[in-house]
Amino acid sequence: MAVNAVSVDASRPPVVRVTLSSPGTGNRLDEPLLAQLSAALTEAEATQGAQVLVLDAAGDAFCAGMALDELESVWRPRIEAVGELLARLTASPLVTVALVDGAALGGGVGLAAACDQVIAGPRAEFRMTEVLLGLLPATILPVVARRIGAHRAYGLALTAREVPGAEAVGLGLADATGGEDELRRVLRRLRAADPGALAALKSYYAELFPALPPEELVVEALGHRLADAQVHQRIAGLRNQGLIP
């Protein structure tokens, strides 16, 4: 499967590599990328012999977060699509490994955090940027908290500070640094394990630690913010300054 925003390489079983391929937008979570990434996950799960999905990205950014254009009319379906994607990653029978070698901002942090393993490349940087925009990380906060604990996740959301790869490992937001070399080591370890046991462990972990909040809670929290005209003015001002796409 080769598409504009996402590409899939299933040529090296049992690994399927899914690449966010929209560097011109910072691989932001807009409708084409969300739909194509969901389709790529479906394809990977249907690939015979697939056990591991590696998620990486082309360009300087891993993922610049949720697209902010046309928020007045499309925010709810867009938020629902992001939530569905994160839920699918956490529930997928495949072991998911995110290779982050660039900026993961806002929803991009959630995309990485929803994966079973996160490897930080030399350019990795994580930042929950929502409060800078006047928004809330309503969808991704529980996924990040599941990884690093509630108060640490809250602190990152509150301060919107940049977290480089090495610090991300210390926080638990990433599991290792080292880029492609570390990815190869992780894949060797996963290949040595029993596939059925890996799938069962992932399913059990998901039952023990649910990842996502009720959809109505997310919709209510973001709906309050997006009903405020000042939020839209703030986003427009940041866009006019060239600070966001």
C-alpha atoms as a printed R data frame, in Angstrom:
    type eleno elety resid chain resno       x       y      z
1   ATOM     1    CA   MET     A     1   0.000   0.000  0.000
2   ATOM     2    CA   ALA     A     2   1.473   3.334 -1.039
3   ATOM     3    CA   VAL     A     3  -0.484   6.511 -0.335
4   ATOM     4    CA   ASN     A     4   0.309  10.187 -0.082
5   ATOM     5    CA   ALA     A     5   0.374  10.633  3.684
6   ATOM     6    CA   VAL     A     6   1.334   7.147  4.887
7   ATOM     7    CA   SER     A     7   3.383   4.307  3.420
8   ATOM     8    CA   VAL     A     8   3.493   0.650  4.428
9   ATOM     9    CA   ASP     A     9   6.393  -1.795  3.993
10  ATOM    10    CA   ALA     A    10   5.588  -5.421  4.756
11  ATOM    11    CA   SER     A    11   8.609  -6.844  2.938
12  ATOM    12    CA   ARG     A    12  10.457  -7.936  6.101
13  ATOM    13    CA   PRO     A    13   8.147 -10.214  8.071
14  ATOM    14    CA   PRO     A    14   7.222 -10.444 10.872
15  ATOM    15    CA   VAL     A    15   7.695  -6.656 10.931
16  ATOM    16    CA   VAL     A    16   5.421  -4.210  9.131
17  ATOM    17    CA   ARG     A    17   6.825  -0.695  8.899
18  ATOM    18    CA   VAL     A    18   4.364   2.184  8.679
19  ATOM    19    CA   THR     A    19   5.818   5.594  7.847
20  ATOM    20    CA   LEU     A    20   4.114   8.953  8.190
21  ATOM    21    CA   SER     A    21   5.020  10.446  4.824
22  ATOM    22    CA   SER     A    22   3.686  13.990  4.893
23  ATOM    23    CA   PRO     A    23   6.765  15.987  5.930
24  ATOM    24    CA   GLY     A    24   5.428  19.142  4.294
25  ATOM    25    CA   THR     A    25   2.755  19.339  6.993
26  ATOM    26    CA   GLY     A    26   4.977  18.065  9.796
27  ATOM    27    CA   ASN     A    27   3.009  14.811  9.583
28  ATOM    28    CA   ARG     A    28   0.175  16.550 11.389
29  ATOM    29    CA   LEU     A    29  -2.993  14.634 12.192
30  ATOM    30    CA   ASP     A    30  -5.344  15.881  9.497
31  ATOM    31    CA   GLU     A    31  -8.134  13.946  7.805
32  ATOM    32    CA   PRO     A    32  -6.019  12.312  5.051
33  ATOM    33    CA   LEU     A    33  -3.285  11.168  7.425
34  ATOM    34    CA   LEU     A    34  -5.734   9.926 10.059
35  ATOM    35    CA   ALA     A    35  -7.724   7.931  7.505
36  ATOM    36    CA   GLN     A    36  -4.641   6.514  5.835
37  ATOM    37    CA   LEU     A    37  -2.948   5.636  9.109
38  ATOM    38    CA   SER     A    38  -6.076   3.805 10.226
39  ATOM    39    CA   ALA     A    39  -6.123   1.935  6.906
40  ATOM    40    CA   ALA     A    40  -2.419   1.124  7.282
41  ATOM    41    CA   LEU     A    41  -3.055  -0.348 10.714
42  ATOM    42    CA   THR     A    42  -5.856  -2.475  9.277
43  ATOM    43    CA   GLU     A    43  -3.534  -3.650  6.501
44  ATOM    44    CA   ALA     A    44  -0.734  -4.460  8.935
45  ATOM    45    CA   GLU     A    45  -3.046  -6.457 11.190
46  ATOM    46    CA   ALA     A    46  -4.284  -8.422  8.170
47  ATOM    47    CA   THR     A    47  -0.764  -9.190  6.906
48  ATOM    48    CA   GLN     A    48  -0.048 -12.888  7.244
49  ATOM    49    CA   GLY     A    49   2.696 -13.569  9.780
50  ATOM    50    CA   ALA     A    50   2.866  -9.971 11.024
51  ATOM    51    CA   GLN     A    51   3.761  -9.633 14.698
52  ATOM    52    CA   VAL     A    52   5.278  -6.159 15.057
53  ATOM    53    CA   LEU     A    53   4.319  -2.760 13.673
54  ATOM    54    CA   VAL     A    54   7.045  -0.108 13.551
55  ATOM    55    CA   LEU     A    55   5.733   3.455 13.285
56  ATOM    56    CA   ASP     A    56   8.169   6.096 12.082
57  ATOM    57    CA   ALA     A    57   8.059   9.306 10.070
58  ATOM    58    CA   ALA     A    58   9.679  11.038  7.127
59  ATOM    59    CA   GLY     A    59  11.099  14.531  7.509
60  ATOM    60    CA   ASP     A    60  12.176  16.608 10.477
61  ATOM    61    CA   ALA     A    61   9.036  16.043 12.571
62  ATOM    62    CA   PHE     A    62   7.635  12.786 13.864
63  ATOM    63    CA   CYS     A    63   4.174  14.326 14.185
64  ATOM    64    CA   ALA     A    64   3.201  17.971 14.682
65  ATOM    65    CA   GLY     A    65  -0.058  17.071 16.397
66  ATOM    66    CA   MET     A    66  -3.659  17.572 15.410
67  ATOM    67    CA   ALA     A    67  -4.343  19.842 12.447
68  ATOM    68    CA   LEU     A    68  -5.817  23.131 13.633
69  ATOM    69    CA   ASP     A    69  -7.409  24.402 10.431
70  ATOM    70    CA   GLU     A    70 -11.220  24.509 10.124
71  ATOM    71    CA   LEU     A    71 -11.593  23.675 13.813
72  ATOM    72    CA   GLU     A    72 -14.976  25.384 14.050
73  ATOM    73    CA   SER     A    73 -16.571  22.843 11.704
74  ATOM    74    CA   VAL     A    74 -14.493  19.663 11.987
75  ATOM    75    CA   TRP     A    75 -13.075  19.550 15.509
76  ATOM    76    CA   ARG     A    76 -15.398  16.843 16.796
77  ATOM    77    CA   PRO     A    77 -14.904  14.246 14.017
78  ATOM    78    CA   ARG     A    78 -11.186  15.014 14.035
79  ATOM    79    CA   ILE     A    79 -10.917  14.476 17.788
80  ATOM    80    CA   GLU     A    80 -12.963  11.294 17.512
81  ATOM    81    CA   ALA     A    81 -10.658  10.013 14.760
82  ATOM    82    CA   VAL     A    82  -7.572  10.693 16.900
83  ATOM    83    CA   GLY     A    83  -9.151   8.915 19.864
84  ATOM    84    CA   GLU     A    84 -10.128   5.935 17.727
85  ATOM    85    CA   LEU     A    85  -6.599   5.682 16.339
86  ATOM    86    CA   LEU     A    86  -5.013   5.749 19.800
87  ATOM    87    CA   ALA     A    87  -7.486   3.135 21.003
88  ATOM    88    CA   ARG     A    88  -6.665   0.898 18.051
89  ATOM    89    CA   LEU     A    89  -2.930   1.169 18.678
90  ATOM    90    CA   THR     A    90  -3.311   0.210 22.325
91  ATOM    91    CA   ALA     A    91  -5.634  -2.691 21.476
92  ATOM    92    CA   SER     A    92  -3.903  -3.969 18.334
93  ATOM    93    CA   PRO     A    93  -2.767  -7.602 18.448
94  ATOM    94    CA   LEU     A    94   0.515  -6.403 16.941
95  ATOM    95    CA   VAL     A    95   3.303  -5.155 19.181
96  ATOM    96    CA   THR     A    96   3.695  -1.503 18.229
97  ATOM    97    CA   VAL     A    97   7.055   0.274 18.301
98  ATOM    98    CA   ALA     A    98   7.330   4.021 17.648
99  ATOM    99    CA   LEU     A    99  10.657   5.295 16.339
100 ATOM   100    CA   VAL     A   100  10.613   9.016 17.104
101 ATOM   101    CA   ASP     A   101  13.419  10.951 15.415
102 ATOM   102    CA   GLY     A   102  12.109  14.488 15.321
103 ATOM   103    CA   ALA     A   103   9.543  16.612 17.089
104 ATOM   104    CA   ALA     A   104   6.475  14.945 18.574
105 ATOM   105    CA   LEU     A   105   4.093  17.742 19.479
106 ATOM   106    CA   GLY     A   106   0.648  17.618 21.057
107 ATOM   107    CA   GLY     A   107  -1.192  14.707 19.505
108 ATOM   108    CA   GLY     A   108   2.132  13.409 18.226
109 ATOM   109    CA   VAL     A   109   3.133  12.738 21.836
110 ATOM   110    CA   GLY     A   110  -0.066  10.749 22.249
111 ATOM   111    CA   LEU     A   111   0.578   8.830 19.051
112 ATOM   112    CA   ALA     A   112   3.966   7.714 20.338
113 ATOM   113    CA   ALA     A   113   2.724   7.068 23.881
114 ATOM   114    CA   ALA     A   114  -0.009   4.761 22.579
115 ATOM   115    CA   CYS     A   115   2.665   2.404 21.234
116 ATOM   116    CA   ASP     A   116   4.059  -0.475 23.277
117 ATOM   117    CA   GLN     A   117   7.656   0.670 22.901
118 ATOM   118    CA   VAL     A   118   9.046   4.107 22.058
119 ATOM   119    CA   ILE     A   119  12.585   4.565 20.777
120 ATOM   120    CA   ALA     A   120  13.951   8.104 20.709
121 ATOM   121    CA   GLY     A   121  16.312   8.962 17.880
122 ATOM   122    CA   PRO     A   122  18.980  11.680 18.127
123 ATOM   123    CA   ARG     A   123  16.561  14.425 17.017
124 ATOM   124    CA   ALA     A   124  13.671  13.336 19.243
125 ATOM   125    CA   GLU     A   125  11.790  15.976 21.199
126 ATOM   126    CA   PHE     A   126   8.455  15.611 22.965
127 ATOM   127    CA   ARG     A   127   6.198  18.524 23.863
128 ATOM   128    CA   MET     A   128   2.549  18.696 24.933
129 ATOM   129    CA   THR     A   129   1.721  22.051 23.356
130 ATOM   130    CA   GLU     A   130  -2.047  22.281 23.834
131 ATOM   131    CA   VAL     A   131  -2.148  24.959 26.556
132 ATOM   132    CA   LEU     A   132  -0.053  27.252 24.351
133 ATOM   133    CA   LEU     A   133  -2.920  27.122 21.854
134 ATOM   134    CA   GLY     A   134  -5.659  27.620 24.418
135 ATOM   135    CA   LEU     A   135  -6.679  23.959 24.201
136 ATOM   136    CA   LEU     A   136  -6.531  20.874 26.423
137 ATOM   137    CA   PRO     A   137  -4.720  17.563 25.800
138 ATOM   138    CA   ALA     A   138  -8.035  15.859 26.520
139 ATOM   139    CA   THR     A   139  -7.514  12.861 24.246
140 ATOM   140    CA   ILE     A   140  -3.824  12.212 24.823
141 ATOM   141    CA   LEU     A   141  -3.394  13.004 28.540
142 ATOM   142    CA   PRO     A   142  -4.667   9.573 29.689
143 ATOM   143    CA   VAL     A   143  -2.392   7.774 27.216
144 ATOM   144    CA   VAL     A   144   0.631   9.733 28.413
145 ATOM   145    CA   ALA     A   145  -0.390   9.257 32.062
146 ATOM   146    CA   ARG     A   146  -0.641   5.518 31.483
147 ATOM   147    CA   ARG     A   147   3.032   5.588 30.507
148 ATOM   148    CA   ILE     A   148   4.586   8.008 32.969
149 ATOM   149    CA   GLY     A   149   2.072   8.491 35.782
150 ATOM   150    CA   ALA     A   150  -0.702  11.013 36.267
151 ATOM   151    CA   HIS     A   151   1.196  13.849 37.941
152 ATOM   152    CA   ARG     A   152   4.167  13.742 35.576
153 ATOM   153    CA   ALA     A   153   1.805  13.798 32.596
154 ATOM   154    CA   TYR     A   154  -0.124  16.669 34.150
155 ATOM   155    CA   GLY     A   155   3.114  18.578 34.709
156 ATOM   156    CA   LEU     A   156   4.192  18.191 31.087
157 ATOM   157    CA   ALA     A   157   0.757  19.351 29.946
158 ATOM   158    CA   LEU     A   158   0.747  22.276 32.381
159 ATOM   159    CA   THR     A   159   4.162  23.650 31.425
160 ATOM   160    CA   ALA     A   160   4.290  22.622 27.742
161 ATOM   161    CA   ARG     A   161   8.032  22.200 28.128
162 ATOM   162    CA   GLU     A   162  10.294  20.486 25.635
163 ATOM   163    CA   VAL     A   163  11.531  17.035 26.619
164 ATOM   164    CA   PRO     A   164  14.575  15.737 24.702
165 ATOM   165    CA   GLY     A   165  14.977  12.044 24.035
166 ATOM   166    CA   ALA     A   166  17.315  11.192 26.909
167 ATOM   167    CA   GLU     A   167  15.064  12.892 29.451
168 ATOM   168    CA   ALA     A   168  12.040  11.203 27.896
169 ATOM   169    CA   VAL     A   169  13.635   7.850 28.723
170 ATOM   170    CA   GLY     A   170  14.125   8.943 32.316
171 ATOM   171    CA   LEU     A   171  10.462   9.939 32.542
172 ATOM   172    CA   GLY     A   172   9.269   6.740 30.905
173 ATOM   173    CA   LEU     A   173   7.864   8.585 27.905
174 ATOM   174    CA   ALA     A   174  10.397   6.717 25.758
175 ATOM   175    CA   ASP     A   175  11.905   3.310 26.476
176 ATOM   176    CA   ALA     A   176  15.348   3.784 24.934
177 ATOM   177    CA   THR     A   177  17.487   6.073 22.825
178 ATOM   178    CA   GLY     A   178  19.567   4.979 19.887
179 ATOM   179    CA   GLY     A   179  17.464   5.256 16.761
180 ATOM   180    CA   GLU     A   180  17.708   2.490 14.175
181 ATOM   181    CA   ASP     A   181  20.409   0.575 16.070
182 ATOM   182    CA   GLU     A   182  18.210   0.310 19.133
183 ATOM   183    CA   LEU     A   183  15.226  -0.573 16.960
184 ATOM   184    CA   ARG     A   184  17.114  -3.562 15.583
185 ATOM   185    CA   ARG     A   185  17.917  -4.712 19.127
186 ATOM   186    CA   VAL     A   186  14.282  -4.400 20.197
187 ATOM   187    CA   LEU     A   187  13.096  -6.312 17.143
188 ATOM   188    CA   ARG     A   188  15.565  -9.129 17.858
189 ATOM   189    CA   ARG     A   189  14.176  -9.450 21.379
190 ATOM   190    CA   LEU     A   190  10.596  -9.471 20.149
191 ATOM   191    CA   ARG     A   191  11.367 -12.116 17.521
192 ATOM   192    CA   ALA     A   192  12.798 -14.344 20.254
193 ATOM   193    CA   ALA     A   193   9.531 -14.281 22.209
194 ATOM   194    CA   ASP     A   194   6.525 -16.508 21.607
195 ATOM   195    CA   PRO     A   195   4.073 -14.540 19.385
196 ATOM   196    CA   GLY     A   196   1.025 -15.861 21.204
197 ATOM   197    CA   ALA     A   197   2.466 -14.864 24.554
198 ATOM   198    CA   LEU     A   198   3.202 -11.345 23.305
199 ATOM   199    CA   ALA     A   199  -0.358 -10.903 22.046
200 ATOM   200    CA   ALA     A   200  -1.804 -12.303 25.274
201 ATOM   201    CA   LEU     A   201   0.427 -10.055 27.396
202 ATOM   202    CA   LYS     A   202  -0.620  -6.980 25.437
203 ATOM   203    CA   SER     A   203  -4.299  -7.879 25.782
204 ATOM   204    CA   TYR     A   204  -3.911  -8.474 29.526
205 ATOM   205    CA   TYR     A   205  -2.068  -5.179 30.003
206 ATOM   206    CA   ALA     A   206  -4.836  -3.317 28.154
207 ATOM   207    CA   GLU     A   207  -7.439  -4.873 30.450
208 ATOM   208    CA   LEU     A   208  -5.462  -3.942 33.559
209 ATOM   209    CA   PHE     A   209  -4.698  -0.372 32.482
210 ATOM   210    CA   PRO     A   210  -7.357   1.110 30.154
211 ATOM   211    CA   ALA     A   211  -5.831   3.862 28.057
212 ATOM   212    CA   LEU     A   212  -8.577   6.256 27.029
213 ATOM   213    CA   PRO     A   213 -11.270   8.300 28.791
214 ATOM   214    CA   PRO     A   214 -14.971   8.188 27.876
215 ATOM   215    CA   GLU     A   215 -15.501   9.968 24.561
216 ATOM   216    CA   GLU     A   216 -18.163  12.264 26.026
217 ATOM   217    CA   LEU     A   217 -15.670  13.560 28.606
218 ATOM   218    CA   VAL     A   218 -13.200  14.501 25.860
219 ATOM   219    CA   VAL     A   219 -15.907  16.138 23.745
220 ATOM   220    CA   GLU     A   220 -17.221  18.156 26.687
221 ATOM   221    CA   ALA     A   221 -13.768  19.353 27.776
222 ATOM   222    CA   LEU     A   222 -12.693  20.450 24.308
223 ATOM   223    CA   GLY     A   223 -16.125  21.759 23.423
224 ATOM   224    CA   HIS     A   224 -15.924  24.276 26.271
225 ATOM   225    CA   ARG     A   225 -12.566  25.546 25.046
226 ATOM   226    CA   LEU     A   226 -13.572  25.724 21.394
227 ATOM   227    CA   ALA     A   227 -16.744  27.623 22.270
228 ATOM   228    CA   ASP     A   228 -14.495  30.482 23.404
229 ATOM   229    CA   ALA     A   229 -13.830  32.937 20.569
230 ATOM   230    CA   GLN     A   230 -10.554  33.950 22.201
231 ATOM   231    CA   VAL     A   231  -9.180  30.446 21.616
232 ATOM   232    CA   HIS     A   232  -9.786  30.759 17.887
233 ATOM   233    CA   GLN     A   233  -8.253  34.236 17.912
234 ATOM   234    CA   ARG     A   234  -5.201  32.888 19.707
235 ATOM   235    CA   ILE     A   235  -4.750  30.081 17.177
236 ATOM   236    CA   ALA     A   236  -5.216  32.515 14.274
237 ATOM   237    CA   GLY     A   237  -2.636  34.854 15.784
238 ATOM   238    CA   LEU     A   238  -0.079  32.071 16.175
239 ATOM   239    CA   ARG     A   239  -0.724  31.005 12.591
240 ATOM   240    CA   ASN     A   240  -0.274  34.562 11.318
241 ATOM   241    CA   GLN     A   241   3.080  34.674 13.117
242 ATOM   242    CA   GLY     A   242   4.105  31.477 11.348
243 ATOM   243    CA   LEU     A   243   4.393  29.605 14.643
244 ATOM   244    CA   ILE     A   244   1.891  26.900 13.664
245 ATOM   245    CA   PRO     A   245   0.816  25.589 10.241
